[in-house]
Amino acid sequence: MQGDLGLAFLLTAGAGLATTVGSLLGIVVRKPTPRLLGVMLGFSAGVMILVSFVELLQKGIESLSRANAQFGFMQANLAFAAGILFFVLIDWFVPHDYEGEHDHPHTLKDSRLERTGMLTALGIGLHNFPEGVITFVGTLYSVDLGKLLAVAIALHNIPEGLAVSAPIYAATGSRKKAFFWSFLSGVTEPVGAVLAALILMPLGLLTDASMGWVLAAVAGIMVAISLDELIPAAKKLDDSNLPLLGVTAGMLVMALSLWMLH
């Protein structure tokens, strides 16, 4: 069993830290143009919206329905709404106004881009946490299943890492900062594995109901970030249809990744 635990942790860590591959892609371009950055932010939004509705919310509904067949659907949607309200509270305590905004419009733009990247890191980090639990538990159940989960999750963590690093690098010009936040969003997966091994499983807290609430709430947070931050920022950078094409491309890439997962 100890060997299985070690392998489960390694697979989970490898899948989570694939965000760093996307981070490197995000900082390859030394000075991304507003048009390119708009497409990249649209791509990020597409990734987050599709995985929220197609995977996270659906999984939340299924998990809560197994726990409570009559009210599972409504509970999942309440959790989804709670996730949106949680983002609203974050938005309230991290305001859009920045010191000196009237005198330094370029600094204002950079500050908002940096904030967008950090909020994206928050949403993806929260999304990766239950993925870490799922990959860890799945590997303990079946090594073959764990390997499949790890590969599929790693593939869709690459564009997620890009989603985090691109706006932060564009705003700050710091490769180290962009890489750090992308790394932080991915490291929540092995953290989820450790929590599952040390706390959730021994205490019997890894239930259908608890996982359902978490998955649906994270879906709400990610949709709120996409609609309130990523897409508006993309359209401000480029008012053409290219950001919409970026959204579509992000959805298609994530759909391919989830298809491989299934």
C-alpha positions in Angstrom: 0.0 0.0 0.0 2.9 2.4 0.7 4.1 2.0 -2.8 0.7 2.7 -4.2 0.5 5.9 -2.0 3.8 7.0 -3.4 2.9 6.4 -7.0 -0.5 8.1 -6.5 1.2 11.2 -5.1 3.8 11.3 -7.9 1.1 11.1 -10.6 -0.9 13.8 -8.9 2.1 16.1 -8.6 3.2 15.6 -12.2 -0.3 16.3 -13.5 -0.7 19.5 -11.4 2.8 20.9 -12.2 2.1 20.6 -15.9 0.8 24.2 -15.5 4.5 25.2 -15.5 4.7 24.0 -19.1 1.9 26.4 -20.0 3.6 29.1 -18.0 6.8 28.8 -20.1 4.7 29.1 -23.3 3.1 32.3 -21.8 6.4 34.0 -21.3 8.1 33.0 -24.6 6.8 36.1 -26.3 8.9 39.0 -25.0 6.4 41.8 -25.6 2.9 40.4 -26.5 0.8 42.8 -28.5 -2.6 43.9 -27.2 -4.2 41.7 -30.0 -2.2 38.6 -29.0 -2.9 39.2 -25.3 -6.6 39.6 -26.0 -6.7 36.3 -27.8 -4.8 34.6 -25.0 -7.2 36.0 -22.4 -10.1 34.8 -24.5 -8.5 31.4 -24.7 -8.2 31.3 -20.9 -11.9 32.2 -20.5 -12.9 29.5 -23.0 -10.8 26.9 -21.0 -12.4 27.9 -17.7 -16.0 28.2 -18.9 -16.1 24.9 -20.7 -14.4 22.9 -17.9 -16.8 24.5 -15.4 -20.1 23.7 -17.1 -19.1 20.4 -18.9 -17.0 18.8 -16.1 -17.1 20.5 -12.7 -20.8 21.4 -12.4 -21.8 18.1 -14.1 -19.6 16.1 -11.7 -21.1 18.1 -8.8 -24.6 17.3 -9.9 -23.8 13.6 -10.2 -22.0 13.4 -6.8 -24.8 15.2 -5.0 -27.5 13.2 -6.8 -25.9 10.0 -5.6 -26.0 11.4 -2.0 -29.5 12.8 -2.4 -31.4 11.8 -5.5 -34.3 14.2 -4.9 -32.4 17.4 -4.2 -28.9 16.8 -5.7 -29.5 18.9 -8.8 -30.7 21.9 -6.8 -27.9 21.5 -4.2 -25.3 21.6 -7.0 -26.7 24.7 -8.5 -26.9 26.4 -5.1 -23.2 25.5 -4.6 -22.6 27.0 -8.1 -24.3 30.2 -7.1 -22.4 30.2 -3.8 -19.2 30.1 -5.8 -20.2 33.2 -7.8 -21.1 35.0 -4.6 -17.7 34.1 -3.1 -16.1 35.7 -6.1 -18.2 38.8 -5.6 -16.9 39.1 -2.1 -13.3 38.7 -3.4 -14.1 41.4 -5.9 -15.4 43.6 -3.2 -12.4 43.3 -1.0 -9.9 43.6 -4.0 -11.3 46.7 -5.7 -10.7 47.8 -9.3 -9.5 51.3 -8.3 -5.7 51.8 -8.0 -3.7 54.6 -6.6 -2.7 57.1 -9.2 -4.9 55.7 -11.9 -5.8 59.1 -13.3 -2.2 60.1 -13.7 -0.7 56.8 -14.9 -3.1 55.1 -17.3 -0.4 52.6 -18.4 0.2 51.6 -14.8 -3.5 51.2 -14.4 -3.7 48.8 -17.4 -0.8 46.8 -16.1 -2.3 46.6 -12.6 -5.6 45.3 -13.9 -3.8 42.8 -16.1 -1.8 41.6 -13.1 -5.0 41.3 -11.0 -6.7 39.4 -13.8 -3.8 36.9 -13.9 -3.8 36.5 -10.1 -7.6 35.9 -10.0 -7.2 33.4 -12.8 -4.6 31.6 -10.7 -7.1 31.6 -7.8 -9.8 30.0 -9.9 -7.5 27.4 -11.5 -5.9 26.6 -8.2 -9.3 26.0 -6.6 -10.3 23.9 -9.6 -7.0 21.9 -9.4 -7.5 21.1 -5.7 -10.3 18.6 -6.2 -8.6 17.3 -9.3 -5.7 16.4 -7.1 -8.0 14.5 -4.7 -9.6 12.7 -7.7 -6.3 11.7 -9.3 -4.9 10.5 -5.9 -7.9 8.4 -5.0 -8.3 7.1 -8.6 -4.7 5.8 -8.6 -5.3 4.0 -5.3 -8.3 2.4 -6.9 -6.5 1.4 -10.1 -3.0 2.3 -11.3 -4.1 2.3 -14.9 -7.0 4.6 -14.1 -4.6 6.9 -12.2 -2.2 7.1 -15.2 -5.1 8.0 -17.5 -6.3 10.7 -15.2 -2.8 12.1 -14.7 -2.1 12.3 -18.5 -5.5 13.9 -19.3 -5.3 16.4 -16.4 -1.7 17.3 -17.3 -2.7 18.0 -20.9 -5.5 20.4 -19.9 -3.3 22.0 -17.2 -0.9 23.3 -19.9 -3.4 25.9 -21.3 -4.4 26.7 -17.7 -0.8 27.6 -16.9 -0.8 29.8 -20.0 -4.0 31.4 -18.8 -2.2 32.5 -15.6 1.2 33.5 -16.8 0.4 35.5 -19.9 -1.5 38.4 -18.3 0.9 38.6 -15.3 4.0 38.6 -17.6 2.5 41.2 -19.9 1.7 43.4 -16.9 4.9 43.1 -14.9 7.5 42.0 -17.4 8.7 39.5 -14.7 9.2 36.0 -15.9 9.8 34.9 -12.3 6.5 36.3 -11.1 4.5 34.8 -14.0 6.2 31.4 -13.4 5.6 31.6 -9.7 1.8 32.2 -9.9 1.4 29.5 -12.6 3.4 27.1 -10.4 1.2 28.1 -7.4 -2.0 27.4 -9.3 -0.7 23.9 -10.2 0.8 22.9 -6.8 -2.7 22.8 -5.3 -3.1 19.4 -6.9 -0.4 17.6 -4.8 -1.7 19.6 -1.8 -5.1 18.0 -2.5 -3.5 14.6 -2.6 -1.8 15.2 0.7 -5.0 16.4 2.3 -6.9 13.4 1.0 -4.3 11.0 2.4 -3.8 12.6 5.8 -7.3 14.1 6.7 -10.2 13.4 4.3 -9.8 9.6 3.9 -9.1 8.8 7.6 -11.9 11.0 8.8 -14.4 9.7 6.2 -14.9 13.2 4.8 -14.3 12.2 1.2 -18.0 11.7 0.4 -20.1 12.2 -2.7 -21.8 15.1 -1.0 -18.7 17.0 0.1 -17.0 16.5 -3.3 -20.2 17.6 -5.1 -20.4 20.8 -3.2 -16.8 21.6 -3.8 -16.8 20.9 -7.5 -20.0 22.9 -8.2 -18.8 25.9 -6.1 -15.4 25.9 -7.9 -17.3 25.9 -11.2 -19.2 29.0 -10.1 -16.0 30.8 -9.1 -14.3 30.0 -12.5 -17.3 31.2 -14.5 -17.5 34.4 -12.5 -13.8 35.1 -13.1 -14.2 34.4 -16.9 -17.2 36.7 -17.3 -16.2 39.5 -15.0 -12.4 39.6 -15.6 -11.1 37.7 -18.5 -13.5 38.4 -21.3 -13.9 42.2 -20.5 -10.1 42.5 -20.3 -9.8 40.7 -23.7 -12.3 43.0 -25.4 -10.6 46.1 -24.0 -7.3 45.0 -25.4 -8.8 44.1 -28.8 -12.3 45.1 -29.8 -12.4 42.8 -32.9 -13.8 39.2 -32.9 -10.4 37.7 -32.2 -11.0 37.4 -28.4 -14.2 35.4 -29.2 -12.1 33.1 -31.5 -9.7 32.7 -28.6 -12.7 31.7 -26.3 -13.7 29.2 -29.0 -10.2 27.8 -29.3 -9.9 27.5 -25.5 -13.2 25.5 -25.4 -12.1 23.2 -28.2 -8.7 22.5 -26.5 -10.3 21.8 -23.2 -13.0 19.6 -24.8 -10.3 17.5 -26.5 -8.6 17.1 -23.2 -11.8 16.1 -21.4 -12.6 13.7 -24.2 -9.3 12.0 -23.7 -10.0 11.8 -20.0 -13.2 9.9 -20.6 
